[in-house]
Amino acid sequence: MPCLLVLLALIAPRVVAVVLWLFSPTFYDPAFTGRGLLLIAGIVLLPFTTLAYAWVLHAGWALGSAGSLVLLVIAVLADLSSLAGSRRRSTA
């Protein structure tokens, strides 16, 4: 089941983020406790980064470790790529 969720997150990260928020609220607790507005903004604006950040903290990784930094950089690049792709598609 987690592999299916990861594959779905590559296709529709906002859907997966909302599903995790509704059905597994403890997933976001380490990262966004008391910051609901930041979580909503993250899901809307940077869904890959929000999922990666929550997963890193939920898994108990240290934010300064090499693995967590690589994962977060990849997530930021995926968000920037999807934003640039949607902008290019709308202006063509």
Secondary structure, 3 states (H helix, E strand, C coil): CHHHHHHHHHHCHHHHHHHHHHHCHHHCHHHHCCCHHHHHHHHHHCHHHHHHHHHHHHHCCCCCCHHHHHHHHHHHHHHHHHHHHHHHHHHC
